[in-house]
Amino acid sequence: MAAGFAGKTAVITGAGQGIGFEIARQLALAGAIVYLNDLDAELATVAAAKITAEGAVCKAVPGDAGDQGFVQQMIQDIGLQQGRLDIAIANAGITLFGDFLNYPQTSLYKVLHTNIGGSFILAQAAAQYMKTQPEGGSILFMSSVTGHQAHENLAAYSMTKAAIEMLAKNLVIELSKYKITVNAIAPGATMTERTAGDPDYLSVWSRITPLGRPGTATDMAAAACFLVSSAARHITGQTLVIDGGWSAVSPSPY
Ligand SMILES: NC(=O)c1ccc[n+]([C@@H]2O[C@H](COP(=O)([O-])OP(=O)(O)OC[C@H]3O[C@@H](n4cnc5c(N)ncnc54)[C@H](O)[C@@H]3O)[C@@H](O)[C@H]2O)c1
C-alpha cells in the first residue's frame, strides 16, 4: 500500500460508483481513512466494502450531498471519530439533459441542488472544520469540460460546472489564510458506469480525442489525488482539464 496519504482523513460525495469511487479507492489504498458518501445507500455500502476488502479503510456515509443538515452532521461526525479532516471532495453531480427553451424548473432545481448546492455546502462545512487545524486542508470540486464549452441540451449542467470553477477561485480569498486549498478538475468524456450503456461511446470518443481515447476513472483519480496531496500545497483556485486534448482543439473546417 502506498503511504502518500497515511494519517489523512478524506470525505468524498457521490462516490458509490464512477469517478468518485475510483478517487475514494486510490486515496484509501494510499493510506487515507476515507468516508464515502452516496445518495444510494446500498451503492455506498457495497462500494465501501469493496475498498475495505482491498485492505484499506473506507466507511460508507449514505445521504443527500445537497442537504446542508446532512453534510454538516457528516463533517461533525468525521471530526469526532478521527479528530481531523484533511481532504473534502465534492464529486456528486447529476446531468439532466434537455433543450433550454423547454427545460423544466424541476430539472433545473435538481441540478442546482446537487451540483452547485452540494459543492458549496461541502466546502463550507469542511472549511469550518479545517480552519481549526494548523495544517489546513484541501478541497476539490468536480467540474467538467462542459463548463468551458457549449454543448447541446446541457445549458443547466454546464452552467453549474462553470459556477463550481468560479467558486474554487473565489474561496481563495477567504480560505488561503487557513492554509486551505481549493481546486477543481474538469474531466472530458470519461468511461464510467454512466457511459457504459452507449455501445458507440469508446469508438466515437477515440476518433475525436487527440490522445486517441476517452478518459477513464483512473485518469481522473490520478489528477484528483495529486491536487489534494501535499505535492500540490501551493496550488489553489485552479481547474485542471483532463480530456486527452479534446477541448484544446477547435473543430476543423475540413
Ligand atoms: N463521466 C463523465 O464523463 C464525466 C465528465 C465530466 C464530469 N463528470 C463529473 O464527475 C462527477 C462524477 O461523475 P460520474 O460519471 O462518475 O457519475 P455517476 O453518475 O456514475 O455517479 C455519481 C454518483 O453520485 C450519486 N449521487 C447523485 N446525486 C447525489 C446526491 N445528491 N448526494 C450524494 N450522492 C449523489 C449517484 O447515486 C451516483 O452513485 C460528477 O460531478 C460529474 O458531473 C463526469
The ligand as a Tripos MOL2 file, in Angstrom:
@<TRIPOS>MOLECULE
LIG
   44    48     1     0     0
SMALL
NO_CHARGES

@<TRIPOS>ATOM
      1 N1        -18.4690   10.5950  -16.5520 N.am      1 LIG1
      2 C1        -18.1380   11.6570  -17.2600 C.2       1 LIG1
      3 O1        -17.9420   11.5620  -18.4920 O.2       1 LIG1
      4 C2        -17.9460   12.9910  -16.5810 C.ar      1 LIG1
      5 C3        -17.3890   14.0390  -17.3340 C.ar      1 LIG1
      6 C4        -17.2110   15.2820  -16.7230 C.ar      1 LIG1
      7 C5        -17.5630   15.4730  -15.4010 C.ar      1 LIG1
      8 N2        -18.1140   14.4500  -14.6820 N.ar      1 LIG1
      9 C6        -18.4830   14.7280  -13.2750 C.3       1 LIG1
     10 O2        -17.8290   13.8120  -12.4330 O.3       1 LIG1
     11 C7        -18.6520   13.5210  -11.2950 C.3       1 LIG1
     12 C8        -18.8690   12.0120  -11.2250 C.3       1 LIG1
     13 O3        -19.3720   11.5750  -12.4610 O.3       1 LIG1
     14 P1        -19.6350   10.0440  -12.7880 P.3       1 LIG1
     15 O4        -19.8990    9.9380  -14.2330 O.co2     1 LIG1
     16 O5        -18.5810    9.2390  -12.1450 O.co2     1 LIG1
     17 O6        -21.0110    9.9080  -12.0080 O.3       1 LIG1
     18 P2        -22.0610    8.6960  -11.8530 P.3       1 LIG1
     19 O7        -23.3520    9.2350  -12.3250 O.co2     1 LIG1
     20 O8        -21.5310    7.4330  -12.4240 O.co2     1 LIG1
     21 O9        -22.0600    8.5700  -10.2770 O.3       1 LIG1
     22 C9        -22.4550    9.6340   -9.4800 C.3       1 LIG1
     23 C10       -22.8880    9.1050   -8.1300 C.3       1 LIG1
     24 O10       -23.3800   10.2290   -7.3880 O.3       1 LIG1
     25 C11       -24.5020    9.7960   -6.6600 C.3       1 LIG1
     26 N3        -25.3360   10.9680   -6.3520 N.ar      1 LIG1
     27 C12       -26.1940   11.6160   -7.1870 C.ar      1 LIG1
     28 N4        -26.7900   12.6110   -6.5150 N.ar      1 LIG1
     29 C13       -26.2940   12.5960   -5.2440 C.ar      1 LIG1
     30 C14       -26.5480   13.3640   -4.0790 C.ar      1 LIG1
     31 N5        -27.4220   14.3790   -4.0650 N.pl3     1 LIG1
     32 N6        -25.8680   13.0530   -2.9440 N.ar      1 LIG1
     33 C15       -24.9940   12.0210   -2.9240 C.ar      1 LIG1
     34 N7        -24.7240   11.2540   -3.9980 N.ar      1 LIG1
     35 C16       -25.3710   11.5390   -5.1450 C.ar      1 LIG1
     36 C17       -25.2010    8.7790   -7.5320 C.3       1 LIG1
     37 O11       -26.0100    7.9060   -6.7560 O.3       1 LIG1
     38 C18       -24.0070    8.0850   -8.1910 C.3       1 LIG1
     39 O12       -23.6150    6.9350   -7.4760 O.3       1 LIG1
     40 C19       -19.9440   14.3120  -11.4970 C.3       1 LIG1
     41 O13       -19.8610   15.5360  -10.7990 O.3       1 LIG1
     42 C20       -19.9720   14.5670  -12.9930 C.3       1 LIG1
     43 O14       -20.7140   15.7110  -13.3290 O.3       1 LIG1
     44 C21       -18.3110   13.2060  -15.2480 C.ar      1 LIG1
@<TRIPOS>BOND
     1     1     2 1
     2     2     3 2
     3     2     4 1
     4     4     5 ar
     5     4    44 ar
     6     5     6 ar
     7     6     7 ar
     8     7     8 ar
     9     8     9 1
    10     8    44 ar
    11     9    10 1
    12     9    42 1
    13    10    11 1
    14    11    12 1
    15    11    40 1
    16    12    13 1
    17    13    14 1
    18    14    15 2
    19    14    16 1
    20    14    17 1
    21    17    18 1
    22    18    19 2
    23    18    20 1
    24    18    21 1
    25    21    22 1
    26    22    23 1
    27    23    24 1
    28    23    38 1
    29    24    25 1
    30    25    26 1
    31    25    36 1
    32    26    27 ar
    33    26    35 ar
    34    27    28 ar
    35    28    29 ar
    36    29    30 ar
    37    29    35 ar
    38    30    31 1
    39    30    32 ar
    40    32    33 ar
    41    33    34 ar
    42    34    35 ar
    43    36    37 1
    44    36    38 1
    45    38    39 1
    46    40    41 1
    47    40    42 1
    48    42    43 1
@<TRIPOS>SUBSTRUCTURE
     1 LIG1         1 GROUP 0 **** ****
